[in-house]
Amino acid sequence: MKMRNLAVTAAAATVLLGTAGAQASAGTGSAPEVPAAVQVPAGNVLVGAFLARGVQVYQCAGGTWSFVEPAANLAGWAKRPGTLSTAVHFRGPSWESTDDGSLVEAKPVASSPVPGSIPQLLLQATRNRGDGVFGHVSYVQRLSTRGGTAPTGTCADGATTGVPYTADYRFYQPAA
């Protein structure tokens, strides 16, 4: 189901994102505090903010868990607060708009640890596709991470598991 240009009400955002995401989407929540290590360089402007819910996928090799890829659904706003946008996050790391097919791939350039969760990240775009939401993204921030850390202990070789996580993703492009 396409959700292009659907105005986000607090009730609709709660259904899609849960309470914390609804507060951010409806403009009633506070912006997450951004550590200095993952600040976006000057000259870039925010063009989208999404809440992600998904898993960090790990596979066992040699009796230890290794990260494979993220798999998450994102909902939030892009280009214009108050308009619902959706996207998927997967191996690359990549983010693809389910509204317009645009895509950004990025590489981590800085991180900030979060006790008990995957780290917060600053990622720099390495490839873009299309002219839509992600077509001109230069930087991505992963903030307010919760969960997603690798399992502890030994494991059977070849086993795969997904560890639930949530995070706020912010997308930036160069200022015009």
N, C-alpha and C positions, 0 to 999 in steps of 0.2 A: 504494500500500500504506500503510495507516495504521500508525503506530508509537506509538500512545497507550499510556502506562504500561509501556513496555518498559524494564526495568532496563538501565543502561549498564554493560557490563563493559569492561575495558581493551581486550580483543580486538575487541569490537563497535565501540567508539569509534574504534579505529585504522582499521577498514575504512571507516567513515563520514567521519571527519574527518582522517585522517592522524595521524602521531605527535604533533605539537604539540597538536592538538585532543583527542587521546585522553588526554594527560597532564592537560589542564585538566578534561575531563569526568570523569575518574576521580578527580580531587582530588589528583593527584600533581604537578601543575605549579604554578608560582608565578603569582600574579596579576600582570597587566601593570602596570607603573608608570604612574600617571595624572598627566599634566602638570596644573599648577594651573589653566590656562586652560579645561580641559574637565572639571573636577570637578563633580559633581552637587550642587545646593544641599542644605543640611541639611533634614531632614524627609522625605526620600525613601529608600525601602529597595529593595535589589536583589531583583528577582523573576524574573530570567532571565539566562542567559549562553550565548551561541551563537558558534560559529565559522562564518564565511561564506566560501564559495568561489564565485567567479563572475567577472563582467567588469564593467568600467566602459565604457559604450558612448559612442563619440564619432562625430560626423559632420563632414564637411568642408564648409565654406562660405567662399567668398572665398579659397580656398587655405590656410585654417587649420582646425585641428581644434577643435571645440567639444563640451563635455560634453552628452550627451543624457539618459542614465539609467543606473542600476545594474541588474544582473540577476544575482541570486545565490541559492543555496540555503544555508540555515542549519540546523545541527544542534547541539543542546546540551541544557540543562535549563531548565525554567521552573517556577516556584513551588516545586519540590522537587528539590534536587540528587540525582542518581542515577536520575532518570526522563528518558528520551530524549524530546525534543520536536523538531519540525522546523517550518521556516517558509520563506517566500520573501520576497525583497527586490526591489522594483521601483520604477518611477517614482513620484514623490510628494515626497520619498522615503516609501515605505510598506513595512511589514512585515506579513505575513499568516500566521497560524498555519495549518499544514496539518493540525493535529490538531483544532482547534475553530472555525476560521473567523474568530476575532477579528482585529482589525486596528488598527494605529496608524499615523497619518501624522504627520510631524514637520518642523520647520524648523530649520536650523542656527542656533545662537546663539553659538557660540564654536568656534575651531579652534586646532590646534597643528601646525606643520609637521613633516613626516617626510622627511628627505632621500631622494630617489629613489622616494618612494611618495606616494599620496594622503594628505592630512592626517588627523590624528585629529580627531574632532568631538564636540561636545556638541550634541544636538538636543532641542528642546522639543516635546512633543506638541501638535498642532493639531486632531486629530480621532481619536476612538476608535470602534470598533464591537464590540459583543458584550460578554460577561462573562467570556470566557476569558483566555488568556495575555496578550494585548495590550489587553484591554478597559479597563484602568484605568492604563495606562502614562502617566507624566508626562514622563519624560526617557529619552533613548537616548544611549549613548556608543558611538562607533566608535573602537576602540583597536587597537594592534599591527598597523597597516596594512602591507601588503607588496604592492608593484606598483600597477597601476591608473592610472598617470599618462598623460596625453595623449601621443600619438605626436609626435615632433619632425619638422621639415621640412615641405615643402609637400605638398599633396594635391590630388586631383581633386575638384572640386565634386560633392557628392552621395554621395561614398564614405562608407561606414560601417565602423567596426571596433570590436571588443571587446577591451579590454586586460585580461588576467587579473589578479585581485587576491584577497587574503585579508584578513580583518580579524576582530577579536573585537568582538561587539556585546553590550552590557549594557543591560538594560531595568530601569527603576525606576518605582515608583509611590509616591504619598503614604503615609507611615506611618499606620497605623490609630490 
